[in-house]
C-alpha cells in the first residue's frame, strides 16, 4: 500500500565557505558602507544564509541581488555560480522542480569548462537530490556516484559519507537492495569513525526503508523511531518531518495488517505533525508527501471520496512542478479508490496515467501494484485478454520482490549496533565480552550454514516448480482466456472465504480454549483443600468446552458448504433454539419463513447471518426478560429480510449504550453488504432486522 516513503537524503542548506555567526544588523551595516564589489557579494551571501531557513522570500531577494552584482565580473564568477546553485536549491526545497532544474542547467553552463571541487561536488550532489524527488532514480544514482567519486578523490570524508548515504538510498529505490546494504555498511563505518550521529540517524532511517520493503513493519518502526530520537537533537527540521511521516506510515501498515484500527489515530497524528513542520519551513515535497499519507489513511479506512478529494488537490501542486514521484502515486491511488467505488472508467483513466510514470521510475513494487489494479479494471470490463496480460506481469514482478535473502545482512547490522553500545564496557568485562562474541560468531556461522542449505533447497524446488509450470502452460495454450481468468477469480474468492472462516475459528474457538487452559492452571492451586471449588471449576470448564464444540460445528458447517440455502439456515436456527430451550425452558420460540427454501447464499453470507441471529437471540435471553421470541425469514421485494422479535421489557435506544453487541452485528453485516437495524420500545419489546439484497447473494461465489 505504501508507495511514497520519505527518505533521509543529504542536502546542503548553506554554502559552507560563508559563516553565519554575524548578526543581520551588522551585515546590513557592512553592505551599506562598503564600496568593494567582492565584499558586497560576500555580505549578500551571508544574508542569504541567515534567512535561508527562516524567511525564504528574503533569502530569494538577496540571492537575486548577488547574481545581479556578480553576473558580469569574471573575478566573481565563483560567487556568481554559488548564488545560482543556492537559487536552484531554494526552488528544490519549495518543490518547484522545473525552475530548480533550469538553475542547475545554468550553473553547469558556467562551470563545466573549469574544475572547482566545491562547485562540482555541490552540483552533482544537489542535482541528484532533484532527480530523486522527481522520481528519476537512475539519474539520481548516476549523479550521486559522480559526487562520491569527487569526494573520494579529494579525500573529503564528510562529503563521502553524505554521498554514500544518498547512493545507497537510490539503489534501494531501484530494487538493488543487497547492493544498497553494502553501501550502507560503508556509510555506517565512516559515520562511526567521524562520530557523526546525524549521518547515523539517516542510515537508521534508510535501513528502516529496507525493512519496510520486506514488510517487516514492526522492525521498520523501531528503526524509524531510533532515527527520530537522533534527529530531534539536531537542527534540521526537514529530517524530523521525514521521520514523523515514516513513523505514521508504519502505524498505518501495522494497523492494517493486524486489523487494529486504533493505530490509525496514531498514524493520523504523526502525519499531521509532519505536515505542520513541512508547512512551517515551506518544504514543498514533504507537504505533498504528508497530504498523500493522509489520503492513503483515508483509503484504508474506506473513506474513498475523502481520499479522492485529497489526491486531486495534491495533483494540482504536483503538476505545476512536474513532480513525477508524487504524480505517479496520486494517479495510481486515484485509480485504486475509483475502483473501490466501482467507477471503472475513472479508475482506468488514472491508472493509465500512472503507468508510464511508474515504468520510468523502474521500481518493481510500484509496477506490480499498477499491473494488479489494471488487471482488475479490465476483468470488470470483460476485456479478459488485457486482464490476463496484466495479471501475468504482476506475477512476474512479484517474484522479483522477495527480500528473504536480505535477512542475514540485516541481522549483521543489528549485531553491529548491539556491539557498539557495549564498547564502553569492554575494559571491565573483556573476558565476558569475548565469550559473547564467540557465541555470536558461532550462531552466525550456524545461521549462514542453515540459510545456505535453505537457499540451495529453495533453488532446487524453484527449478522443479518452473519446469512443471512450463509444462502446464504448454498444455493450456488452447484454453480460452476468458475461462482461465474466471477460474482464477473463483479460486481467489474461495481462498478469501477460507481465510475469513479460519479467522473465525481462531477468534471464537481460540479464546475459549485459552480460558480452559487458564482454568486448569487455577485448579492446580485449589485442588488440595477445596473439593467444592474444584467441582465448580470443572463444571465451568465443561460448559466452555461444550460451547467451543458448538462454535466449531457451526464454523465447519459453513466451511464444508459452497452454498447455504434458506432451508439450511432454518435448520441451523432450529438446532440453536433447541439448545437455548434447555437453558431457558420457560421461553417460547417461534420461527416462520415465507421465502423459497431453495434460495441460497455463499458460505460467508450464510455464516454471518447465522452469527448475527445467534447474537440477537442471546441478547433476548440475557437481557429482555421475554416470554416469547419470534424469528421471521421472508422476501421483501428483492431483499431477504430476517426479523428477531421479543416481547420483553425493551429499552430507550437514545439513552442506552448498546455496547459491543451492535458493533459486532454491524461489522458482520458490512462484510456482506447487508444492513442491521434495531427498533425497541420500553415495556413492549425489541425487533432486530437484518436485510440483504438477493442480487448480491447471487453474485457472491
N, C-alpha and C positions, 0 to 999 in steps of 0.2 A: 504494500500500500504506500509506503513512504518513499517517494521518488526524489523529493528535494531533501538533501541532507546538508546542514550547514557545517562547513569545514573550517579548520583553523589554518588559514593561509597567511603567510608573512608579507606585509606591505609596509614600506617606509611611510611614516606620516610626517616626517620633517626632513629637510635637507641637512645632512649631518655636518657639513662644513660651516654651518651657521649656528651659533649658540642662541639660547632663548632665555638667558638669565638677566637681560636688561628689561627694565620697566618700559611700558609703552610710552609714557610721557617723555622719558629720556630719549627714546628713539625718535619721537616726533621732533624734539628739540634739535637733535643731530641733523635730521632731514632738512629742517628749516635753515640751519646755519651753514651747512657745508656747501662748497662750490665744486667739489670733486665728483665727477660722474661715477667713478668706481665706488667711492664711499656712499654715494646716494643709492646705488643699486644694491650694495651690501646691506644698508639700513632698511631699504624696502623689503628685502628678503627676510630680515629679522622680523619685520612687522607681519609678513606673510605667515611665518612660523608661529608668531604669537597668536594670531587669530585663526589659524587653520582648523583647530578642533573646537573653538568656542563660537566663532562667528564667520561662517563660510562666505557670506556676502562681502564682508570687509576684506577677507583674505583674497577673494577674487579681484577686488578693486586694486589692491596692492600688487597682485600678480600682473595685471594689465599695465600698471604704471612701470613695473620693472621691465616688461617686454618692450614697451614704447621707448624707454630710456636706453636700452641696450641693443636695440634692433640693428642699428647701423654702425656700431662700434666694434671693429674687429678685435680689439683688445678685451672687449667684454663679451666675446662670443660664448665662452663657457657659462657665464652667469645667465646669459640670454637663454641658453639651452636648459639650464637648471629651471628657470622660470617656466619655460614651455612644458617641461616634464611635470612640474608642480601643477600646472593648469590641467594637464591630462589626468593627473592623479585626483584632482578635485572633482572633475566630471565623473571619474570612475567611482568615487565614493558616493556621489549623488545618484549614480545609476544611469547616467546619460552616456551610454557606450558609443553612440555614433560620434559625439563631439570628442569623447576621450580618444577614440581611435584616430580621429583627424589630427589631434595634437601630438600623439605619438608618431604619426607619419611625418609631421612637420619637423619634429625633433630629430628623427632619423636622417632626414634630408640634410640637416645642418651638421650632423656629427659623423656621418658614415665614412667620410674620407680621412678622418683623423682618429687616433686612438686615445681615449681617456678612460681609465678603468672605471671611475665612479659613474661617468655618464653611460657607458655601455652596460655596466652592471645594473644600473637602475633601469635603463631602457628595457633590457631583456626580462628582468625580474618583474617589473610592473606591467609590461605588456603581456607576460604570461598570466598574471592575475586577471587582466582584462579578458584574455582568451578563455580563461577558466569560467569567469562569470557569464560569458556569452555562450558557454556550453561547447566550445571548440577545444576539447581536451587534448587532441593530437597536437594542435599548435601550442597549447599551454605547455605540454611536456617538452616540445622542441625548444621553446624559449627558456624554460627553467633549466634545461640541460645546458644551454649556451651560457646562462648566467653562472651556473655551478662550475663550468669549465674555467671561466674567467676567475672566479673566486679561488679555485684550486691553484691556478697558475700564479696568482698574486699571493698565495698562502694567507688569505684573509679568512680565518676560521669562523668569524662571526657571520659573514655573508655565506660562507659554505654551509653552515648549519641552517640558515634561513632557506636556502635553495634545496638542500637535502629534504627538508620537510615538505616543501612545495612539490618537488619532483615525485616523492612517494605518494602524495595525495593525488596527483594527476594520473599516476599509474593505477591507483586503486579505482578511480572512476572509469578507467578504460578496461577494467576487468582483469588487470595484471596484478592480482592481489599478492601472490607469492613474491614477485619481484619487488612490489611495494614494501613488503615486510623486511626484505633485505636492506632496502634503503633506510627504512625507519630505524633499523638496528644501528646503522652508521650514525644517524642523527642523534639517537639516544646516547650513544657512546661519546659523541662530541659534546652534547649538552652537559653531560656529567663532567667531562673534562673542563669545560668552561664555567661550570657551576651556574648554568643558565636555566632557572626554574620556569621562565616563561616559555622557552622552547620545549622544555619537558612537558609543560601543560598542553602545548599544541600536539605533541606526539601522543599523549594520553587521549586527546580528543579524536585524533585521526585513527588510532588503533580501535577506539570505540566504533568508528565507522565500519571497520572490517568485521568486528563482532556483529554489527547490525546487518551487514550483508549476509552473514552466516545465520541470521535470525536468532542469534543468542542475545535477545533483547535485555535480559536482566544483567548480563555481563557488560553489555554496551553501556547500560545505565550507570553501572559502577564506575566505568572509565570516564563518562561524561561528568559525573558528579565530582570525581577527583580533579578533573580538568577545571571545573568551575571554581573549586576551592583555591586552586593555584592562581587562576586569572583574577579572582576578587582582590588579591593582594597587589595587583598591578594597576596601571592607569588606563589601559586600553579597553574602553567600553564596547568596542566592536567585538572583541573576543568574548566578553561577558555575554553580550546579546546572542552570539553564536551558540555558546554553551547552553543558555536558557532555552533556545529553540530546539536543540538536540535532545535535551532532557524532556521537554514537552512531548516530542515525538516518541520517545521511548515509553512514557507513561501511556500514551495513546495505543501504541502497539501491544504493550503488556496487557492493558485493559481489554483490548480486542481479542487477544489470544486466550486470556483466562476468563473472558466473559465477566469482567469486574468493571461495571460501569462507573463505580466510584472514582476510578483512576482518571476518567475523562475530565472531571472537575480539576484535578491536579494538572492535567495536560493543558487545559484552557488557561489556567492561572499562569503557567510558565510561558505559554505563547503570548499572553498579554504583556507579561513583564518584558519579554524580548522585543515586542512591538513598541512598547513605551520608550525603551532605551534607543531603539533604532530611529524613532521619530525625533527624539530629543537631539541626537547627534546628526540628524539628517542623512542617515546611511540608507540610500535607496534600495540596495539589494536586500538587506535584512528586513526592511519594511515589507517588501513583496514576499519574501520567504515566510515571515510571520503571518501575513494575511492568508497565504496558501495553506499554512499549517492549520489555522482556524477553520479554513474551508474543508480540509481533509478530516478534521474532527467532526464537522457537521455531516460529512458523508457517512462516517462510521456510525453516527447517531441516527442515520436515516432521515436527516434533515436536508433532503436533496435540493429543494428550492432555495434554501438559505445558502447552501454550498455553491449553487449555480450563480446566485447573485454576487457572491464574493469573488469567484473566479472571473466573472465578466468585468468587475471593477479592476481586478489585477491586470487583466489583459490590456485595458486602456493604457495604463502606465508602461507595461512591458513592451507594447507595440511602438510607443513613442521612442524608446531607447533601443529597440531591436534586441531585447533581452531574450535570446533564443532558449536559454535554460528554463526561465520562468514560463515562457510561452508554451514550450513543449509539454510541461507538466499541467498547465492550466487547460490547454486544449484537450489533453488526454482525460483529465478528470471531469471536464465538462461532458465529454462523451460518456464516461462511466456513469455520471449522475443522470444524464438524459436516458441512458439505457435502463437504469433502475426505475425511472418514471415511465418506461415503455414508449418513449418518444424516439422511435427508431431512426427516423430521418435526421433529426438533430444530432443524435448520437453518432451516426455515420459521418456527418459533416465535420464534426470536431475531431473525431478520431483520425480522419484522413488528413486534417490539418496538422495533427500531431505527428503523424507517421514520418514525413521527410525530416523533420527536426530531430526526432528520436534516432532515426537511422544515421544521420550525420554525427550525432553525439557518440554513437557506437558503444552504448552501454547495454550489455546483454539483458540485464534485469528489466530496463525500461522497454526494450524491444519485445521481450516476452509478454509484458503487460499489455502493450497496444495490440499485439497479434491475438492475444486471448479475447480481448473485447471486440475486435473486428470479426473474429470467428462467431461470437455470439450475435453480433448485429446481422451478419449475413445468414446465419441459421434462422433468425427471426423473420428475415425477408424471403426465406425459402430459396436462397441462392446457395445451394449446398456445395457446389464445386468451389466457390470462393471460400466458404466457411471451412471446408476441409483443408484447403491450401494454407490458410492462416493457422488452423489448428496444428498442422504438421510443422509449420515454422515455430510455433510456440514450443512444441515438444522438443525440437532440435535445440533451441536456445536454452531451455531449462536444463538440458543435460550439461551445458557449459557452466551453470551456476552453482554446481556442487562445491562447497567450500570445506569439505571434511579434511582434505589434505593439509589445510592450514592449521589444524588444531595443535599439532605438535609444535609448530613455530610460535604460535601464540602462547602456548604454555611456557616456552623458553623465556618469553618476555616477562611473564608473571614471576617465574623463579628468579629472574634477574632483579626485578624490583624488590621482591621479598628479601633477597640477599643484601641489596643496597641499604635497606632500612636497618640492618643489623651490623653494618660495618663498624659503628662506634663501640660495639660490644666485643669486637674481636680480641682486643688486648687482654681482657679479663676472662674471656670464655673461649680461648683459642682451641683448646682440645675438644671441647663440646662442639664447637662450630665445625671443626674438621670432620668429626664423626657425622654431623648432619649433612655436610657437603658430600661425603662419601655415599651416604644413604640416598641423597638426591640423584647423584650420578648413576647409582645402581638402578634406581627407579626409572630414570630417564632412559637408560640403556634397555631395560625391560620394555618400557613403553615403545621405544623405537623398534625393537625386535618384533613386538606384538603388532605394531602398526604396519611394519613391512610385510609380515605374514598376511595380515588382513588385506593389505593393498594387493599382494600377489593373488590371493583368492578372489578379490574383487575383480581384478583384470581378467582372470580365467572365466569367472561367471559372466562378466560383461561380454567377453568374446563369444561364449556359448549363446548368451541371450541375443546378441546382434546377429549371429549366424541363423538361429531359429527365426528371428524376426524377419530376416531377409527371405527365408523360405516361405513364411506365411504371406509376406507381401506378394511374392511371385504367384502364389496360389489364389490370391484375392484380387488380382488385377482386373478381372472381368466383372467383379461385384459392383452393382450400381452404387454411385457415390451417395446418393440420397439415402439409400437403405443403410449404408455404413455409418453415416452421420446420425441417423435415427437410433441405431444400436448404441452408439457412443453416448448419446444424450440419455437414453434409457438407463444404461449402466451407471452413468453419473448420478442420476436421480435415485436409483436404487441404493447406491453407495451412501448418498446423503441420508436416506431414510435409516439405513443400518447404523450409521454413525449416531444419529439422533436417538435411536432406540437404545444403543449401547450406553449413551449418556444417561438415558432414563433409568436403565438398570443400575448404573453407578450411583446416581443421585438418590434413588428411592431405596435400593437394597443395601448399598454400601453403608449408609449412615446407621441403618438398623443393625447390621452385623457388628458395626463398631460399638454400638450400645451393648450388644450381647457380650462382646469381649470385655468391655468395661465392667459389666455386671459380674462376670465370672471373677475378674480381678478383685472386686469388692468382697465376694464370697470368701476369698482367702482370709480376710480379716475378721469375719463374723462367724465363721463355721464352728469355731471351737466352743463358744458358750452361748449361742443364740439360735436354737433349732427353729423357733417360730420365724425369726427373721430370715433364716436360710430358706424356709419353705416359701415365704413371701417372695424372696428374690428369684427362686426357681420358677415360681408362678409367673412372675413378671417376664422372665426370660422366655418361658414357654409361649406367653402371649405375643411377645415381639417376634418370636420365631415363626409363629403361625401367620402373623401379619406379613412377614417377609416372604413366606411361601406364596401367599395370595398375590402380593405385588409381582413376584417372579412369574407366576402363572399368567397374570394379566399381560405382562410385557411379552412373554413368549407367545401368547395367543396372538398378539398383534404382529410379532416378528414372523411367524410362520404363515401369515396370510398376505398375499399380494394385494388383495382387496377385502374389505369388510362390508357386508351387507347390513341393511336395516334389521333383518332377522337375526344376524349375528350379534348386533349391538343390543337388540331387545333381549336375546337370551342371556347376554352377559350382565345386563342390568338386573334381570330376574335373579340370576345367581347371586349377585351382590346383595339384593334385597333379602333373599333367604338368609344370608349370613347376618344381615342387620336385624332381622326379626328375632334371631337367637339372643341378641344383645338387648333389644327393646321389644319384647313380645306384645306389649300393650299398644304399640304404634301400628296403625293401619297403613298399608301401602296399596296404591292402585296405579297400574301402568296401562296406557292406552296409546295405540298408534293407528293413524289413518293415512298411511303412505305405503306405496308398493313395497312389499317386504324384500323384493329383489334389488331395490335401489342400493347402489354400493358406493363405497369411498375407498380412498387409499388407506393403507395401514396407519400412516401418520395421522390422517384426519380422524379415522375411527378411534385411535388410541387417545388423542387429545380430547375428543368429545366425551369418551367414557371417563377420563380422569376428571374433567370438569363436573360431570354428573355426579361422580363419587364425592367430590368436594362439596357440592351443593347439598347432597343427601346427608353427609356427615355433619354439615353445619346445622341442618334442620334438627338432626338427632341431638346434637350437643347443646344448642342454644335456644331453639324455638319453643320448647315445651308444647309441641304439637301433638294432636291425636291422629292426624292423617297427613300423608304425603302423597301427592299425585305427580306422575311423570307422563307427559304427553309428547308423542312423536308425530309430527304432521308436516304436510306440504302446504306452504303459503305462497301462491304464485310460483315463482321459480326458486324459492328458498326452502331449505329444510330447517324446520323450527323445532326446538326441544324446550319444553317448559317444565320446571320443577316447582311445584306449588305446595306450600304447607299452610295449615290453619292455626299457626302458633301465635305467639304474643307480638310478633313484628317489632319494628323499630323505626325511629326517625332517621332517614338516610342523611339528612343535613347536619345532624348533631352527633352521629355515631362514627367512630373511627373503624372503618371496615377491615383494617389490618392486612395481613399477607394473603388472606384467602382470596379476595377480589383481585389482588395484584397477580397471584398465580393463575387465576382464571383468565384474566385479560392477556397475560403473556402467552398462555397456550392458544387462545383464540387468535391472537395476532399472527402466530406462526402459520396458521392455516387460512388467513384472510377471513376470519369469522368475527362475529360481534357477540358481546355478552352485556346484558342489562339487568338491573335489579329494581324491582318495584315492591316496596314494603309499606304497610300501614299498621300502626300500633293497634293491638288487640284484634286485628283481622287476619294478618298473616303476611307471608312473603312469597313473591314469584320471581324466579331467576329464569331468564330467557336466553337461549343460545340460538344464533341464526347464521347460516352459511349458504351461499349461493350454490345451487345444484350444478350449474355450469362449471364452477370452479372445481367441484369434486370430480366431475367427469374428465377434466383435463389433467388432474393430478395422477401421476403414474405410481 
